[in-house]
Amino acid sequence: MRQNNRDTVDDAVGSGSLQSLFSEWDNPVFARYPEVAVDVSSGQAESLAVKIHNILFPYRFTKDMIHSMQVLQQVDNKFIACLMSTKTDEMGEAGGNLLVLVDQHAAHERVRLEQLIIDSYEKQHPQGSGRKKLLSSTVSPPLEITVTEEQRRLLWCYHKNLEDLGLGIIFPDTSDSLVLVGKVPLCFVEREANELRRGRSTVTKSIVEEFIREQVELIQTTGGIQGTLPLTVQKVLASQACHGAIKFNDGLSLEESYRLIEALSWCQLPFQCAHGRPSMLPLADIDHLEQEKQIKPNLAKLRKMAQAWRLFGKEGCDTRQSLQVSMPPCEPL
C-alpha cells in the first residue's frame, strides 16, 4: 500500500517537473500560443463571455457586406486579408471595421462553381417556354442500366421531365429490367474526359446510375421532379470547380486579389466553397480592439531641464569639488 502511494507521489512530481520544464522552454521554431487565464471563481468568466458575445454577435454577414470589402494584401500565398464593413456611420457611408481572411482557393472555387452552373444550362430564348434545360451530350453506344420494374415504370412516366435534366432514356421491349441511356448531362462527359486524361478508369456509368437512383427516390418521395439543380450534377460541377481553382501557394498580385474578391461579391453563396466549407474567417473587429495609450514625452519640460543642467549642473559640480579640496583630512586621534 505504501509502495503504491510512493509511486503515485513520484508520478505526480515527475509530471509536475515535466510540465514546469515545458512551460519554461523557449521553442526556437514554433511560437507558443498565448495562454488566457480566467479565474472562474472570481466572476471573470461571465464578463469574458459577455465580451466575446459582443464581439462575435453584433452583426450578421450579408452579401451587401462583401461589396464593401477592401483588399489589403495576400497573406502567405493562401489568404487575402480584407476589411469588411458591418455597419454604416451617421453620414450613411460604410467604413471597414472587420478584419477577415478570405481563403483564396475556396473563394475561386465558389466563383467557378456558379459560373459552371450557368454554363450547364441551355440559353433561354425570348419566345421559349421558360423551362430551364441542362445541356446534354449523346453517348454512343448507349449505356445499359439495370433497374427494377418499379423504377422502369417511374422513369417511363417522367422521361419527358428527365430530358430537361439532360437524361435521354430508351426503353427496349426485350427486357423489363433494363434501360438504355443515350444522352447524359454534358458535365458528365467532361468529367469522363478529365478522368481518362489522368489515366483513370471510366466513371460515366456509375455517375448515371447514381443520377437515376436520385431521381427515382425524388419521384417516390415528392411525386414529381423538381426544377432545381440535381445533387449528382452539382457534385460533378463542384469537382470541376475544385480542380481548376486557384491553389494554396499560388501568388496573387493586388490586382488579381481585387478581381477575385469582386467576383466573389457577385456570387449567390459567397460565404462557402463548392463543398460547403467557409470561404472566409473573421479575425477581429477593429472597433473592439483596445487602443494602447502611449504617454507622450513633454518635450518643453525636457528642454528646460537640459538648459538648467547646462547652466547650473557644471557650476554645482565645481563647487563640490572645491569644498572637498579645501577641507583638510581628518587626523586620527
Secondary structure, 3 states (H helix, E strand, C coil): CHHHHHHHHHHHHHHHHHHHHHHHCCCCCCCCCCCCCCCHHHCHHHHHHHHHHHHHCCCCCCHHHHHCCEEEEEECCCEEEEEECCCECCCCCECCCEEEEEEHHHHHHHHHHHHHHHHCECCCCCCCCCCCCECEEEEEEEEEEECCHHHHHHHHHCHHHHHHCCCEEECCCCCCCEEEEEEEEHHHHHHHHHHHHCCCCCCHHHHHHHHHHHHHHHHHHHCCCCCCCCHHHHHHHHHHHHHCCCCCCCCCCHHHHHHHHHHHHCCCCCCECCCCCECEEEEEEHHHCCCCCCCCCCHHHHHHHHHHHHHHHHHHHHHHHHHHHHCCCCCCC
